[in-house]
Amino acid sequence: MEAETARPLILVTGATGNQGGAVVDALLEQPGRWRVRALSRDPSRATALAARGVEVVAGDMADAGSLKQALTGVDGVFGVQNSRTAGLDGEIRQGVTLVDAAQAAGVRHFVYTSVGGAERVRGIPHFDTKWEIEQHLRATGLPATVLRPTTFTEVFTMRGAGIGLGMMAAGLGPAKPLQMIAVRDIGVFARLAFEQPDDFTGRALELAGDELTVPQIAAALKAAGRPARYPRLPKLVLRAMGKEARMLFWFGESGYRADIPSLRALHPGLLTLEAWLSGRSDRLGRE
């Protein structure tokens, strides 16, 4: 029992979702190194995690009272929120409440996943919320690492991906590249942060494993036997979308700036789009 409790205990939020699930996977790839606790509003939906040896606890990131027990004895926290399910104000409330609860519990390392460019651009609603949470985290003085993922490679194989690629083409044009990251690799970087707190605490890392133009993305999809056609949309279609198009125009104006060679030095297995397409396991649909 003493050896068991000596292993660091990591609380993972969003563990039944894409990013949180990737963090759980990365931690469990090192058997005997970590104890993993998953926060879930409905533990009955996390039976697959429990079967893998993850401790599943009930809790709501917006409810400080429910987080107190979940954070008992925790060494590190992985925090992720989803504005699509919580709403923009709800995302901020969840993020701030989790950070404050972690600080009160004496957590030694908080890893927060934000979004690439959050510190550089305003007016993209789901970037602004994450920047607000980042600022609150920084103000608390809690030892922390911020991960800022770029576009997920997974979006290129989701239902309706052709329309999304067409909108990206309208914002980027044919020659400007888009940076992207496999969700699996976000989990690996989170694990690296927990493994090497002296090197990662206080850092904010923009994450990407590849950088391709839209035509190059389509070519990679076609080579992998995936649907690769996308509509040629005029920019006026994007303008009609209002605030939701701000991100697409930003892709063309400035966009992501991850230092991919430096990231690959930290994580040599960092996936390109081609590598991800050739070796992916179909686990889409997790929120």
C-alpha positions in Angstrom: 0.0 0.0 0.0 2.9 2.4 0.8 4.4 1.9 -2.7 0.9 2.4 -4.2 0.4 5.8 -2.5 3.9 6.9 -3.3 3.0 7.1 -7.0 1.8 10.5 -8.0 -1.9 10.9 -8.3 -3.2 12.8 -11.3 -6.8 14.1 -11.6 -7.9 14.2 -15.2 -10.9 16.2 -16.2 -12.7 15.5 -19.5 -11.4 11.9 -19.2 -14.3 10.5 -21.3 -13.5 13.1 -24.0 -10.9 13.6 -26.6 -8.1 15.5 -24.8 -8.7 14.2 -21.3 -9.0 10.7 -22.8 -5.6 11.2 -24.5 -4.1 12.2 -21.2 -5.4 9.1 -19.5 -4.0 7.0 -22.4 -0.6 8.6 -22.1 -0.4 8.1 -18.3 -1.6 4.5 -18.5 1.2 3.8 -21.1 3.5 3.9 -18.1 2.2 1.1 -15.8 3.1 1.6 -12.2 4.3 5.2 -12.7 1.0 7.0 -12.0 -2.3 6.7 -10.2 -5.0 8.2 -12.4 -8.3 9.6 -11.1 -11.0 10.7 -13.6 -13.5 13.4 -12.8 -17.0 12.7 -14.2 -20.4 14.3 -13.6 -21.8 10.8 -14.2 -19.4 8.0 -13.2 -21.8 5.4 -14.7 -20.6 6.7 -18.1 -17.0 6.0 -17.3 -17.1 2.3 -16.7 -14.6 1.7 -19.5 -12.1 3.8 -17.6 -12.7 2.0 -14.3 -12.1 -1.3 -16.1 -8.6 0.0 -17.1 -7.7 0.8 -13.5 -8.7 4.4 -13.4 -10.3 5.7 -10.2 -13.5 7.4 -11.3 -15.0 10.1 -9.0 -18.1 12.2 -9.2 -17.7 15.9 -9.5 -18.6 19.0 -11.5 -16.0 21.6 -12.5 -18.5 24.4 -11.8 -19.2 23.2 -8.2 -16.3 23.9 -5.8 -17.9 21.7 -3.2 -17.9 18.6 -5.4 -14.3 19.2 -6.3 -13.0 19.2 -2.7 -13.2 15.4 -2.3 -12.1 14.7 -5.9 -8.9 16.7 -5.3 -8.0 15.1 -2.0 -4.5 13.7 -2.1 -4.0 14.8 -5.7 -0.5 15.8 -6.9 -1.4 17.0 -10.4 -4.4 18.1 -12.3 -5.1 18.1 -16.0 -7.8 20.8 -16.8 -9.8 21.0 -20.0 -13.2 22.6 -20.6 -15.5 22.5 -23.6 -17.5 25.7 -24.5 -19.6 23.6 -26.9 -21.2 21.8 -24.0 -20.8 24.3 -21.2 -21.3 27.5 -23.1 -18.8 30.3 -23.2 -19.6 31.7 -19.7 -19.9 28.2 -18.4 -16.4 27.3 -19.7 -14.9 30.3 -17.8 -16.8 29.3 -14.6 -15.6 25.7 -14.8 -12.0 26.7 -15.5 -11.8 29.3 -12.7 -13.5 27.1 -10.2 -11.2 24.1 -11.0 -8.1 26.3 -10.7 -9.2 27.8 -7.4 -10.1 24.4 -6.0 -6.8 23.0 -7.0 -5.0 25.8 -5.3 -7.0 25.3 -2.1 -6.2 21.6 -2.2 -2.4 22.3 -2.5 -2.0 20.7 -5.9 1.6 20.8 -6.9 1.2 21.0 -10.7 -1.7 22.1 -12.9 -1.6 21.4 -16.6 -4.2 23.4 -18.5 -5.1 23.0 -22.2 -5.9 26.2 -23.9 -5.7 26.9 -27.6 -2.9 28.0 -30.0 -2.7 31.8 -30.3 -4.8 32.5 -27.2 -2.3 35.2 -26.1 -2.1 36.8 -29.5 -5.6 37.3 -30.9 -8.9 38.7 -29.5 -12.4 38.4 -30.9 -12.5 34.6 -31.4 -15.0 33.6 -28.7 -13.6 30.2 -27.7 -10.1 31.7 -27.7 -11.1 34.6 -25.5 -12.6 32.3 -22.8 -9.4 30.2 -22.7 -7.2 33.3 -22.4 -9.4 34.5 -19.5 -8.8 31.2 -17.7 -5.1 31.3 -18.5 -4.9 34.8 -16.9 -6.7 33.6 -13.8 -4.4 30.6 -13.5 -1.3 32.7 -13.8 -2.6 35.2 -11.2 -3.1 32.5 -8.6 0.6 31.6 -8.7 -0.3 27.9 -8.9 2.6 25.9 -10.4 1.3 25.3 -13.9 2.0 24.4 -17.5 -0.2 25.7 -20.3 -0.6 23.6 -23.5 -2.0 25.5 -26.5 -3.0 23.0 -29.2 -3.5 24.0 -32.8 -6.1 22.4 -35.1 -6.8 18.8 -34.3 -5.9 16.3 -37.1 -9.1 14.6 -36.1 -11.3 17.3 -37.6 -10.2 16.3 -41.1 -11.9 12.9 -40.9 -15.1 13.9 -39.0 -18.5 14.0 -40.6 -18.8 17.2 -42.6 -15.1 17.6 -42.8 -15.3 18.6 -46.5 -17.3 21.7 -45.7 -14.9 22.6 -42.9 -11.9 22.2 -45.2 -13.7 24.4 -47.8 -14.1 27.1 -45.2 -10.4 26.8 -44.2 -9.5 27.1 -47.8 -11.5 30.3 -48.1 -9.7 31.8 -45.1 -6.2 30.5 -45.8 -6.1 30.5 -49.6 -4.1 27.8 -51.5 -0.6 28.7 -50.3 -0.7 29.5 -46.5 -0.2 26.5 -44.3 -2.2 25.4 -41.3 -0.6 23.9 -38.3 -2.2 20.8 -36.7 -1.8 18.4 -33.8 -3.0 14.8 -33.2 -5.0 14.6 -29.9 -2.9 11.7 -28.9 0.1 14.0 -28.8 -1.6 16.5 -26.5 -1.8 13.7 -24.0 1.9 12.9 -24.4 2.8 16.5 -23.8 0.6 16.6 -20.7 2.4 13.5 -19.4 5.8 15.1 -20.1 4.8 18.1 -18.1 3.9 15.9 -15.1 7.0 13.9 -15.5 9.3 16.9 -15.7 7.8 19.6 -13.6 11.1 21.5 -13.2 11.4 21.8 -17.0 7.7 22.5 -17.7 6.3 24.6 -14.9 5.8 28.2 -15.9 5.9 27.3 -19.7 3.2 27.8 -22.3 3.7 25.5 -25.3 1.9 25.9 -28.6 1.5 22.4 -30.0 1.6 21.2 -33.6 3.1 18.2 -35.3 2.6 19.2 -38.9 2.1 22.3 -41.1 0.3 21.9 -44.5 -1.7 23.9 -47.0 -5.3 22.9 -47.7 -4.3 21.3 -51.0 -1.6 19.3 -49.2 -4.1 18.2 -46.5 -6.5 17.1 -49.3 -3.7 15.2 -51.0 -2.8 13.4 -47.7 -6.5 12.5 -47.2 -6.8 11.1 -50.7 -3.6 9.1 -50.4 -5.0 7.5 -47.2 -8.3 6.7 -48.9 -10.3 9.3 -47.1 -12.7 11.8 -48.7 -10.7 14.7 -49.9 -13.0 16.9 -51.9 -14.0 20.3 -50.6 -16.1 23.1 -52.0 -14.5 26.3 -53.3 -16.2 29.0 -51.2 -15.8 32.8 -51.6 -14.7 34.8 -48.6 -18.1 36.5 -48.6 -19.5 33.2 -47.3 -17.2 33.5 -44.3 -18.1 37.1 -43.7 -21.8 36.1 -43.5 -20.9 33.9 -40.6 -20.1 36.8 -38.3 -18.0 36.2 -35.2 -17.7 32.5 -36.0 -15.6 33.3 -39.0 -13.0 35.3 -37.1 -10.8 32.3 -36.5 -10.8 31.4 -40.2 -9.7 34.9 -41.2 -7.1 34.8 -38.5 -5.7 31.6 -40.0 -5.0 33.6 -43.2 -3.8 36.8 -41.5 -1.5 35.3 -38.9 -2.4 31.9 -37.5 -0.6 29.4 -35.4 3.1 29.7 -34.6 4.2 26.4 -33.0 7.9 25.6 -33.1 7.5 22.1 -34.5 11.3 21.1 -34.5 11.6 22.1 -30.9 8.4 20.2 -30.0 9.7 17.1 -31.8 13.0 17.3 -29.8 10.8 17.0 -26.7 8.6 14.3 -28.1 10.3 12.5 -31.1 7.1 10.5 -31.8 5.1 13.6 -32.7 2.8 12.7 -35.5 2.5 14.3 -38.9 -0.9 14.2 -40.6 0.3 11.4 -42.9 1.5 9.3 -39.9 -1.7 9.9 -38.0 -3.8 8.9 -41.0 -1.8 5.7 -41.5 -1.9 4.6 -37.9 -5.0 6.1 -36.3 -7.5 4.1 -34.3 -11.0 5.3 -34.8 -12.0 6.8 -31.5 -13.9 9.9 -32.7 -17.1 11.0 -31.2 -15.9 11.4 -27.6 -16.8 14.8 -26.2 
